[in-house]
Amino acid sequence: MRSRHGQRLSIDDAPGHLATPADSTDFRELLLQVLDNGWDAVLLPEREGQVSSLRVHISHDGWVAVHASEPVELKVAGL
């Protein structure tokens, strides 16, 4: 998936990914890879061009933690 976007560096050399709303399909694919392979991941959402206070930690041990320094509204598609 990284090579489709011109990324030639290894995941060790370039561990971050920037996803825009136009990349929602690729983002879902990456998130599924994280879950399927038991990787750790940290999601840092942005709002209006600024990284928000929300942090989503996905652990290889099978848990997800959501942290925020201020109240946030979480919306889940389909619910």
MODELLER restraints for C-alpha pairs under 7 A, 6 or more apart:
rsr = mdl.restraints
at = mdl.atoms
rsr.add(forms.Gaussian(group=physical.xy_distance, feature=features.Distance(at['CA:19:A'], at['CA:27:A']), mean=6.43, stdev=0.5))
rsr.add(forms.Gaussian(group=physical.xy_distance, feature=features.Distance(at['CA:34:A'], at['CA:40:A']), mean=6.98, stdev=0.5))
rsr.add(forms.Gaussian(group=physical.xy_distance, feature=features.Distance(at['CA:38:A'], at['CA:60:A']), mean=4.45, stdev=0.5))
rsr.add(forms.Gaussian(group=physical.xy_distance, feature=features.Distance(at['CA:39:A'], at['CA:59:A']), mean=6.73, stdev=0.5))
rsr.add(forms.Gaussian(group=physical.xy_distance, feature=features.Distance(at['CA:39:A'], at['CA:60:A']), mean=4.87, stdev=0.5))
rsr.add(forms.Gaussian(group=physical.xy_distance, feature=features.Distance(at['CA:40:A'], at['CA:58:A']), mean=5.44, stdev=0.5))
rsr.add(forms.Gaussian(group=physical.xy_distance, feature=features.Distance(at['CA:40:A'], at['CA:59:A']), mean=4.63, stdev=0.5))
rsr.add(forms.Gaussian(group=physical.xy_distance, feature=features.Distance(at['CA:40:A'], at['CA:60:A']), mean=5.05, stdev=0.5))
rsr.add(forms.Gaussian(group=physical.xy_distance, feature=features.Distance(at['CA:41:A'], at['CA:57:A']), mean=5.93, stdev=0.5))
rsr.add(forms.Gaussian(group=physical.xy_distance, feature=features.Distance(at['CA:41:A'], at['CA:58:A']), mean=5.03, stdev=0.5))
rsr.add(forms.Gaussian(group=physical.xy_distance, feature=features.Distance(at['CA:41:A'], at['CA:59:A']), mean=6.70, stdev=0.5))
rsr.add(forms.Gaussian(group=physical.xy_distance, feature=features.Distance(at['CA:42:A'], at['CA:55:A']), mean=6.84, stdev=0.5))
rsr.add(forms.Gaussian(group=physical.xy_distance, feature=features.Distance(at['CA:42:A'], at['CA:56:A']), mean=5.56, stdev=0.5))
rsr.add(forms.Gaussian(group=physical.xy_distance, feature=features.Distance(at['CA:42:A'], at['CA:57:A']), mean=4.57, stdev=0.5))
rsr.add(forms.Gaussian(group=physical.xy_distance, feature=features.Distance(at['CA:42:A'], at['CA:58:A']), mean=6.18, stdev=0.5))
rsr.add(forms.Gaussian(group=physical.xy_distance, feature=features.Distance(at['CA:43:A'], at['CA:55:A']), mean=5.88, stdev=0.5))
rsr.add(forms.Gaussian(group=physical.xy_distance, feature=features.Distance(at['CA:43:A'], at['CA:56:A']), mean=4.98, stdev=0.5))
rsr.add(forms.Gaussian(group=physical.xy_distance, feature=features.Distance(at['CA:43:A'], at['CA:57:A']), mean=6.54, stdev=0.5))
rsr.add(forms.Gaussian(group=physical.xy_distance, feature=features.Distance(at['CA:44:A'], at['CA:51:A']), mean=6.54, stdev=0.5))
rsr.add(forms.Gaussian(group=physical.xy_distance, feature=features.Distance(at['CA:44:A'], at['CA:54:A']), mean=6.59, stdev=0.5))
rsr.add(forms.Gaussian(group=physical.xy_distance, feature=features.Distance(at['CA:44:A'], at['CA:55:A']), mean=5.39, stdev=0.5))
rsr.add(forms.Gaussian(group=physical.xy_distance, feature=features.Distance(at['CA:44:A'], at['CA:56:A']), mean=6.87, stdev=0.5))
rsr.add(forms.Gaussian(group=physical.xy_distance, feature=features.Distance(at['CA:45:A'], at['CA:51:A']), mean=5.90, stdev=0.5))
rsr.add(forms.Gaussian(group=physical.xy_distance, feature=features.Distance(at['CA:45:A'], at['CA:52:A']), mean=5.85, stdev=0.5))
rsr.add(forms.Gaussian(group=physical.xy_distance, feature=features.Distance(at['CA:45:A'], at['CA:54:A']), mean=6.64, stdev=0.5))
rsr.add(forms.Gaussian(group=physical.xy_distance, feature=features.Distance(at['CA:46:A'], at['CA:52:A']), mean=5.01, stdev=0.5))
rsr.add(forms.Gaussian(group=physical.xy_distance, feature=features.Distance(at['CA:53:A'], at['CA:68:A']), mean=5.21, stdev=0.5))
rsr.add(forms.Gaussian(group=physical.xy_distance, feature=features.Distance(at['CA:53:A'], at['CA:69:A']), mean=5.64, stdev=0.5))
rsr.add(forms.Gaussian(group=physical.xy_distance, feature=features.Distance(at['CA:53:A'], at['CA:70:A']), mean=6.87, stdev=0.5))
rsr.add(forms.Gaussian(group=physical.xy_distance, feature=features.Distance(at['CA:54:A'], at['CA:67:A']), mean=5.69, stdev=0.5))
rsr.add(forms.Gaussian(group=physical.xy_distance, feature=features.Distance(at['CA:54:A'], at['CA:68:A']), mean=4.39, stdev=0.5))
rsr.add(forms.Gaussian(group=physical.xy_distance, feature=features.Distance(at['CA:55:A'], at['CA:66:A']), mean=5.78, stdev=0.5))
rsr.add(forms.Gaussian(group=physical.xy_distance, feature=features.Distance(at['CA:55:A'], at['CA:67:A']), mean=5.11, stdev=0.5))
rsr.add(forms.Gaussian(group=physical.xy_distance, feature=features.Distance(at['CA:55:A'], at['CA:68:A']), mean=6.29, stdev=0.5))
rsr.add(forms.Gaussian(group=physical.xy_distance, feature=features.Distance(at['CA:56:A'], at['CA:64:A']), mean=6.96, stdev=0.5))
rsr.add(forms.Gaussian(group=physical.xy_distance, feature=features.Distance(at['CA:56:A'], at['CA:65:A']), mean=5.76, stdev=0.5))
rsr.add(forms.Gaussian(group=physical.xy_distance, feature=features.Distance(at['CA:56:A'], at['CA:66:A']), mean=4.59, stdev=0.5))
rsr.add(forms.Gaussian(group=physical.xy_distance, feature=features.Distance(at['CA:56:A'], at['CA:67:A']), mean=6.44, stdev=0.5))
rsr.add(forms.Gaussian(group=physical.xy_distance, feature=features.Distance(at['CA:57:A'], at['CA:64:A']), mean=5.56, stdev=0.5))
rsr.add(forms.Gaussian(group=physical.xy_distance, feature=features.Distance(at['CA:57:A'], at['CA:65:A']), mean=5.14, stdev=0.5))
rsr.add(forms.Gaussian(group=physical.xy_distance, feature=features.Distance(at['CA:57:A'], at['CA:66:A']), mean=6.45, stdev=0.5))
rsr.add(forms.Gaussian(group=physical.xy_distance, feature=features.Distance(at['CA:58:A'], at['CA:64:A']), mean=4.58, stdev=0.5))
rsr.add(forms.Gaussian(group=physical.xy_distance, feature=features.Distance(at['CA:58:A'], at['CA:65:A']), mean=6.69, stdev=0.5))
